């Protein structure tokens, strides 16, 4: 398991709970950085005290700033950063739009399974 | 001899023959240039009298024969006779040449006229061709426009049908979703109430979260149902008392008003043409939003008022609050479907309410805007039945006072 530090950007408290549960299950010592607003995640990425994360799990539909706006706003901060979209959106347009952003390396439906986590883990290991 | 020919003056050739014979005789006898030029005069006279060159030759021969009958030939007389004749002939020669020239000129004129006529025909043909092609273009364009019109009419009706179907579909789906979610809520209720003693605190907390989620979903479905019903609704307008409607809505919201310690002040509102259920829904959404997004740090005061004499619409209603306000950057977004500014933990809601309000205002030829007020809260301004002219040109200054 190479995943050690994961940022989760999702407005839903219970979705955040689900991430925590499944990630802790695969690595009990995993370091989690949850944000319920993308604006706050962006602030963190821009702050000088930020520490690198292995992967960012990003929701699309969020208040104030949605996942796409976040990818747009954090273009420089996300260079060489792996981002995985995690969403309930069934709109194929959302998927193809996500693929136009270089950092986006995967697109998963909620809720994440342990299999999804292993795929993400391999992606990070290859980096 | 001159007297003699007065009898036969009517017969030009004959009188001419005599004057010719006399002139010839004079020249033959006396010679000299002046007498020779008489030949010229005679011939011109002959030409004018339509005496042909053959006739001229004949009467010259007769005159010459009379002169020379007693003379030996050839003689100086014979030479003068020939000279005289040639002089006379030269007139015919000139006349013939002149005729030839005029024939050439005539031919040229005819050609020129033919060319001009051809040119005229060409121009006429070209004009006709252009008119025809213009005609065809106009016809083609008319056909195109007709086809375009038919196409857009077809698309419009398809769109209307699709809209209708979409609304029906959404309505059916939402309706069917409502019963399972209600069942889930009921089952969770049973677990938490009937089996409380078997559950630890974490378990109860999770059930609580599940119940909250279930009720959120139930609210969301209700919102979608409302929205779908609105989209599919047949427009039927009547006179509506906004004043009474607003006071009814305030009564409906009694529980929320008490919970939020809110005060709602309603200034007299006008009557307006509209759909009562829609306008009720509009006011209900605006008022419950004003209570929901109250600022915990100060009293929740809400004021509903109407512009006394709206300049460009039939009614302008403002709902002002002392709430948390809406940052400038989000003031357009809040009217989009499912757009929210807060997490569900902070404020409940489906992201449908303001979209619904905007839609309702739109059905009443109006709009809705949000501005921040002096108290730092929000003011939602609803305009209904905006003047046609104002909608065409929003920047136009009203002068209909």
Interface residues (C-beta under 8 A of the other chain):
Chain A: X11 X12 X13 X14 X17 X36 X37 X61 X63 X64
Chain B: X209 X213 X330 X338 X339 X340 X341 X342 X343 X344 X345
